[in-house]
Amino acid sequence: MMANFNHQLLDEHLIREYLLDNPDFFNRHPELLIALRLSHHERGAVSLVERRQELLRQKVTQLEEEITSLMNVAKQNERIFLFNTELSFKLLACEDLGGLRQTLSEGLQNEFGFTHVRLITVHDIDSELANIWRHRIHNNYYFGRLTQSESKRLFGSEVGSVALTRLSNENGQVIFAIASGDPAHFYPDMDSLLFSQLRRLLDHLLPTF
């Protein structure tokens, strides 16, 4: 019995390898496409042609979903580019740090609905801020959620999710912080395009005030 089982597996292996090496096999024997039957979890037995058509339809659907996703990403990136360009000119026109803070905050809140936008200077004497600086954003960026006490220290209230980054050392220990009321808006693996561009601009502007 075991010999028959091994023989069957060997035969199936040979058949598989033969079909892979001869992809035109069913072109030369089209009658087999109708004669062969495959099990289907919803429709019972179907022909090889029907099964292939179903797989092709699934592939087309998958490709359409991927194209739609790419188009959505492209639209979002275009929106970010246009917003950053307009905001950059507004920030460059600011005459003092207070005006820059207000312009930055209003721009991000109006465009994306963020609840808080902060530029926070960290002093080592403030142990809670210092811990956020050292541990939350030790890799320069942090996207996600904060503890209740961290949220209140940075923003004065609880928030859903945050984006945090350090500005360059030329500005001292400064945290650029954005908060959203949506707990899922900022998440660890998200794209940092918007945030990184604003960070570079702020690094350039802050030393001039």
BALOBA-1460 file (C-alpha; in Angstrom, 3 decimals):
// residues 209
<rec num="1" residu="m" x="0.000" y="0.000" z="0.000"/>
<rec num="2" residu="m" x="2.846" y="2.375" z="0.880"/>
<rec num="3" residu="a" x="4.513" y="1.592" z="-2.433"/>
<rec num="4" residu="n" x="1.322" y="2.513" z="-4.279"/>
<rec num="5" residu="f" x="1.104" y="5.775" z="-2.308"/>
<rec num="6" residu="n" x="4.715" y="6.720" z="-3.116"/>
<rec num="7" residu="h" x="4.153" y="5.779" z="-6.742"/>
<rec num="8" residu="q" x="1.105" y="8.067" z="-6.862"/>
<rec num="9" residu="l" x="3.058" y="10.999" z="-5.412"/>
<rec num="10" residu="l" x="5.869" y="10.416" z="-7.880"/>
<rec num="11" residu="d" x="3.449" y="10.333" z="-10.776"/>
<rec num="12" residu="e" x="1.786" y="13.572" z="-9.620"/>
<rec num="13" residu="h" x="5.194" y="15.207" z="-9.323"/>
<rec num="14" residu="l" x="6.132" y="14.143" z="-12.835"/>
<rec num="15" residu="i" x="2.800" y="15.389" z="-14.195"/>
<rec num="16" residu="r" x="3.242" y="18.728" z="-12.466"/>
<rec num="17" residu="e" x="6.775" y="19.142" z="-13.799"/>
<rec num="18" residu="y" x="5.679" y="18.155" z="-17.289"/>
<rec num="19" residu="l" x="2.839" y="20.706" z="-17.323"/>
<rec num="20" residu="l" x="5.168" y="23.440" z="-16.067"/>
<rec num="21" residu="d" x="7.652" y="22.593" z="-18.791"/>
<rec num="22" residu="n" x="4.917" y="22.455" z="-21.420"/>
<rec num="23" residu="p" x="2.535" y="25.381" z="-20.783"/>
<rec num="24" residu="d" x="0.929" y="24.888" z="-24.209"/>
<rec num="25" residu="f" x="-0.185" y="21.351" z="-23.337"/>
<rec num="26" residu="f" x="-3.876" y="22.284" z="-23.028"/>
<rec num="27" residu="n" x="-3.712" y="24.256" z="-26.262"/>
<rec num="28" residu="r" x="-2.864" y="21.002" z="-27.952"/>
<rec num="29" residu="h" x="-5.528" y="19.106" z="-26.014"/>
<rec num="30" residu="p" x="-8.409" y="21.579" z="-25.468"/>
<rec num="31" residu="e" x="-10.911" y="18.794" z="-24.824"/>
<rec num="32" residu="l" x="-9.234" y="18.212" z="-21.452"/>
<rec num="33" residu="l" x="-10.131" y="21.700" z="-20.287"/>
<rec num="34" residu="i" x="-13.795" y="20.693" z="-20.293"/>
<rec num="35" residu="a" x="-13.321" y="17.095" z="-19.205"/>
<rec num="36" residu="l" x="-11.220" y="17.859" z="-16.108"/>
<rec num="37" residu="r" x="-13.248" y="18.757" z="-13.036"/>
<rec num="38" residu="l" x="-12.064" y="20.741" z="-10.011"/>
<rec num="39" residu="s" x="-13.786" y="20.969" z="-6.643"/>
<rec num="40" residu="h" x="-15.245" y="24.379" z="-5.751"/>
<rec num="41" residu="h" x="-16.307" y="25.306" z="-2.228"/>
<rec num="42" residu="e" x="-19.505" y="27.005" z="-3.446"/>
<rec num="43" residu="r" x="-20.386" y="25.485" z="-6.827"/>
<rec num="44" residu="g" x="-19.269" y="21.890" z="-6.416"/>
<rec num="45" residu="a" x="-17.316" y="20.563" z="-9.408"/>
<rec num="46" residu="v" x="-16.312" y="23.015" z="-12.144"/>
<rec num="47" residu="s" x="-14.304" y="22.669" z="-15.323"/>
<rec num="48" residu="l" x="-10.703" y="23.799" z="-15.615"/>
<rec num="49" residu="v" x="-11.824" y="26.600" z="-17.930"/>
<rec num="50" residu="e" x="-14.318" y="27.883" z="-15.361"/>
<rec num="51" residu="r" x="-11.739" y="27.673" z="-12.599"/>
<rec num="52" residu="r" x="-9.183" y="29.553" z="-14.689"/>
<rec num="53" residu="q" x="-11.737" y="32.255" z="-15.520"/>
<rec num="54" residu="e" x="-12.529" y="32.635" z="-11.833"/>
<rec num="55" residu="l" x="-8.834" y="32.965" z="-10.957"/>
<rec num="56" residu="l" x="-8.372" y="35.551" z="-13.683"/>
<rec num="57" residu="r" x="-11.358" y="37.532" z="-12.395"/>
<rec num="58" residu="q" x="-9.893" y="37.444" z="-8.901"/>
<rec num="59" residu="k" x="-6.547" y="38.626" z="-10.254"/>
<rec num="60" residu="v" x="-8.201" y="41.484" z="-12.150"/>
<rec num="61" residu="t" x="-10.102" y="42.507" z="-9.005"/>
<rec num="62" residu="q" x="-6.864" y="42.440" z="-7.000"/>
<rec num="63" residu="l" x="-5.070" y="44.570" z="-9.598"/>
<rec num="64" residu="e" x="-7.950" y="47.060" z="-9.666"/>
<rec num="65" residu="e" x="-7.778" y="47.370" z="-5.868"/>
<rec num="66" residu="e" x="-3.999" y="47.897" z="-6.015"/>
<rec num="67" residu="i" x="-4.373" y="50.574" z="-8.712"/>
<rec num="68" residu="t" x="-7.070" y="52.324" z="-6.665"/>
<rec num="69" residu="s" x="-4.813" y="52.243" z="-3.612"/>
<rec num="70" residu="l" x="-1.890" y="53.704" z="-5.568"/>
<rec num="71" residu="m" x="-4.111" y="56.448" z="-6.975"/>
<rec num="72" residu="n" x="-5.302" y="57.330" z="-3.477"/>
<rec num="73" residu="v" x="-1.698" y="57.514" z="-2.264"/>
<rec num="74" residu="a" x="-0.797" y="59.734" z="-5.232"/>
<rec num="75" residu="k" x="-3.731" y="62.068" z="-4.483"/>
<rec num="76" residu="q" x="-2.741" y="62.258" z="-0.824"/>
<rec num="77" residu="n" x="0.886" y="63.001" z="-1.716"/>
<rec num="78" residu="e" x="-0.258" y="65.724" z="-4.123"/>
<rec num="79" residu="r" x="-2.413" y="67.240" z="-1.393"/>
<rec num="80" residu="i" x="0.544" y="67.203" z="1.017"/>
<rec num="81" residu="f" x="2.847" y="68.766" z="-1.584"/>
<rec num="82" residu="l" x="0.423" y="71.610" z="-2.374"/>
<rec num="83" residu="f" x="-0.289" y="72.229" z="1.307"/>
<rec num="84" residu="n" x="3.408" y="72.253" z="2.242"/>
<rec num="85" residu="t" x="4.228" y="74.640" z="-0.580"/>
<rec num="86" residu="e" x="1.559" y="77.133" z="0.487"/>
<rec num="87" residu="l" x="2.396" y="76.801" z="4.188"/>
<rec num="88" residu="s" x="6.114" y="77.233" z="3.513"/>
<rec num="89" residu="f" x="5.567" y="80.640" z="1.906"/>
<rec num="90" residu="k" x="3.358" y="81.700" z="4.827"/>
<rec num="91" residu="l" x="5.973" y="80.613" z="7.374"/>
<rec num="92" residu="l" x="8.757" y="82.372" z="5.470"/>
<rec num="93" residu="a" x="6.726" y="85.577" z="5.679"/>
<rec num="94" residu="c" x="6.427" y="85.411" z="9.487"/>
<rec num="95" residu="e" x="8.271" y="88.169" z="11.310"/>
<rec num="96" residu="d" x="8.537" y="86.605" z="14.762"/>
<rec num="97" residu="l" x="8.287" y="83.278" z="16.587"/>
<rec num="98" residu="g" x="4.757" y="83.980" z="17.809"/>
<rec num="99" residu="g" x="3.546" y="84.528" z="14.259"/>
<rec num="100" residu="l" x="5.285" y="81.345" z="13.095"/>
<rec num="101" residu="r" x="3.659" y="79.271" z="15.848"/>
<rec num="102" residu="q" x="0.211" y="80.646" z="15.024"/>
<rec num="103" residu="t" x="0.605" y="80.195" z="11.259"/>
<rec num="104" residu="l" x="1.892" y="76.629" z="11.686"/>
<rec num="105" residu="s" x="-0.886" y="75.667" z="14.077"/>
<rec num="106" residu="e" x="-3.731" y="77.226" z="12.082"/>
<rec num="107" residu="g" x="-2.489" y="75.754" z="8.819"/>
<rec num="108" residu="l" x="-2.293" y="72.166" z="10.109"/>
<rec num="109" residu="q" x="-5.520" y="72.348" z="12.079"/>
<rec num="110" residu="n" x="-7.526" y="73.833" z="9.216"/>
<rec num="111" residu="e" x="-6.170" y="71.455" z="6.572"/>
<rec num="112" residu="f" x="-6.094" y="68.173" z="8.482"/>
<rec num="113" residu="g" x="-8.289" y="68.737" z="11.519"/>
<rec num="114" residu="f" x="-5.515" y="68.202" z="14.060"/>
<rec num="115" residu="t" x="-6.450" y="69.168" z="17.603"/>
<rec num="116" residu="h" x="-3.052" y="70.442" z="18.783"/>
<rec num="117" residu="v" x="0.188" y="71.690" z="17.216"/>
<rec num="118" residu="r" x="3.069" y="72.485" z="19.555"/>
<rec num="119" residu="l" x="6.714" y="73.572" z="19.527"/>
<rec num="120" residu="i" x="7.958" y="72.663" z="22.997"/>
<rec num="121" residu="t" x="11.377" y="73.442" z="24.457"/>
<rec num="122" residu="v" x="12.648" y="70.669" z="26.735"/>
<rec num="123" residu="h" x="14.584" y="71.502" z="29.889"/>
<rec num="124" residu="d" x="16.320" y="68.698" z="31.772"/>
<rec num="125" residu="i" x="14.802" y="69.964" z="35.002"/>
<rec num="126" residu="d" x="11.397" y="68.935" z="33.604"/>
<rec num="127" residu="s" x="11.766" y="65.193" z="34.103"/>
<rec num="128" residu="e" x="8.559" y="64.206" z="32.250"/>
<rec num="129" residu="l" x="9.413" y="66.172" z="29.119"/>
<rec num="130" residu="a" x="13.003" y="64.942" z="29.329"/>
<rec num="131" residu="n" x="11.776" y="61.330" z="29.428"/>
<rec num="132" residu="i" x="9.592" y="61.906" z="26.367"/>
<rec num="133" residu="w" x="12.603" y="63.425" z="24.594"/>
<rec num="134" residu="r" x="14.916" y="60.538" z="25.470"/>
<rec num="135" residu="h" x="12.583" y="57.559" z="25.193"/>
<rec num="136" residu="r" x="9.606" y="58.348" z="22.958"/>
<rec num="137" residu="i" x="11.563" y="60.091" z="20.204"/>
<rec num="138" residu="h" x="15.023" y="58.585" z="20.605"/>
<rec num="139" residu="n" x="14.876" y="57.661" z="16.892"/>
<rec num="140" residu="n" x="13.891" y="61.246" z="15.924"/>
<rec num="141" residu="y" x="10.254" y="60.362" z="15.199"/>
<rec num="142" residu="y" x="7.382" y="58.843" z="17.133"/>
<rec num="143" residu="f" x="3.932" y="58.024" z="15.728"/>
<rec num="144" residu="g" x="1.231" y="56.490" z="17.882"/>
<rec num="145" residu="r" x="-0.407" y="56.886" z="21.263"/>
<rec num="146" residu="l" x="0.800" y="58.344" z="24.545"/>
<rec num="147" residu="t" x="0.050" y="57.690" z="28.167"/>
<rec num="148" residu="q" x="-2.481" y="59.958" z="29.860"/>
<rec num="149" residu="s" x="0.220" y="61.838" z="31.769"/>
<rec num="150" residu="e" x="2.372" y="62.297" z="28.631"/>
<rec num="151" residu="s" x="-0.597" y="63.655" z="26.684"/>
<rec num="152" residu="k" x="-1.439" y="66.165" z="29.402"/>
<rec num="153" residu="r" x="2.187" y="67.282" z="29.725"/>
<rec num="154" residu="l" x="2.588" y="67.897" z="25.987"/>
<rec num="155" residu="f" x="-0.881" y="69.158" z="25.069"/>
<rec num="156" residu="g" x="-2.674" y="69.992" z="28.307"/>
<rec num="157" residu="s" x="-5.325" y="67.325" z="27.726"/>
<rec num="158" residu="e" x="-5.788" y="63.739" z="26.580"/>
<rec num="159" residu="v" x="-5.485" y="63.156" z="22.824"/>
<rec num="160" residu="g" x="-6.092" y="60.270" z="20.443"/>
<rec num="161" residu="s" x="-2.730" y="59.804" z="18.714"/>
<rec num="162" residu="v" x="0.367" y="61.901" z="18.078"/>
<rec num="163" residu="a" x="3.275" y="62.612" z="15.783"/>
<rec num="164" residu="l" x="6.453" y="63.760" z="17.570"/>
<rec num="165" residu="t" x="9.872" y="64.699" z="16.267"/>
<rec num="166" residu="r" x="13.031" y="66.371" z="17.490"/>
<rec num="167" residu="l" x="14.269" y="69.474" z="15.763"/>
<rec num="168" residu="s" x="18.005" y="69.804" z="15.094"/>
<rec num="169" residu="n" x="20.440" y="70.451" z="17.918"/>
<rec num="170" residu="e" x="20.958" y="74.004" z="16.631"/>
<rec num="171" residu="n" x="17.537" y="74.812" z="18.084"/>
<rec num="172" residu="g" x="18.271" y="73.239" z="21.453"/>
<rec num="173" residu="q" x="15.971" y="70.497" z="22.682"/>
<rec num="174" residu="v" x="12.758" y="71.303" z="20.835"/>
<rec num="175" residu="i" x="9.876" y="68.884" z="20.236"/>
<rec num="176" residu="f" x="7.576" y="69.459" z="17.271"/>
<rec num="177" residu="a" x="4.322" y="67.779" z="18.293"/>
<rec num="178" residu="i" x="1.005" y="67.240" z="16.503"/>
<rec num="179" residu="a" x="-2.055" y="65.577" z="18.027"/>
<rec num="180" residu="s" x="-5.199" y="64.109" z="16.496"/>
<rec num="181" residu="g" x="-8.439" y="63.250" z="18.252"/>
<rec num="182" residu="d" x="-8.500" y="59.984" z="16.273"/>
<rec num="183" residu="p" x="-6.596" y="57.208" z="18.118"/>
<rec num="184" residu="a" x="-5.794" y="55.534" z="14.788"/>
<rec num="185" residu="h" x="-4.709" y="58.610" z="12.808"/>
<rec num="186" residu="f" x="-1.018" y="58.339" z="13.699"/>
<rec num="187" residu="y" x="0.461" y="54.836" z="13.844"/>
<rec num="188" residu="p" x="4.034" y="53.455" z="14.027"/>
<rec num="189" residu="d" x="4.512" y="52.425" z="10.378"/>
<rec num="190" residu="m" x="2.907" y="55.448" z="8.741"/>
<rec num="191" residu="d" x="4.597" y="57.569" z="6.079"/>
<rec num="192" residu="s" x="6.448" y="60.609" z="7.463"/>
<rec num="193" residu="l" x="6.409" y="62.742" z="4.274"/>
<rec num="194" residu="l" x="4.403" y="65.662" z="5.687"/>
<rec num="195" residu="f" x="6.135" y="65.641" z="9.038"/>
<rec num="196" residu="s" x="9.698" y="65.362" z="7.733"/>
<rec num="197" residu="q" x="9.245" y="68.257" z="5.284"/>
<rec num="198" residu="l" x="7.864" y="70.538" z="7.995"/>
<rec num="199" residu="r" x="10.674" y="69.495" z="10.326"/>
<rec num="200" residu="r" x="13.309" y="70.540" z="7.778"/>
<rec num="201" residu="l" x="11.580" y="73.883" z="7.245"/>
<rec num="202" residu="l" x="11.368" y="74.589" z="10.983"/>
<rec num="203" residu="d" x="15.029" y="73.638" z="11.419"/>
<rec num="204" residu="h" x="15.840" y="76.315" z="8.849"/>
<rec num="205" residu="l" x="13.531" y="79.044" z="10.198"/>
<rec num="206" residu="l" x="13.763" y="78.874" z="13.998"/>
<rec num="207" residu="p" x="17.402" y="80.040" z="14.290"/>
<rec num="208" residu="t" x="16.441" y="83.253" z="12.442"/>
<rec num="209" residu="f" x="14.108" y="84.438" z="15.218"/>
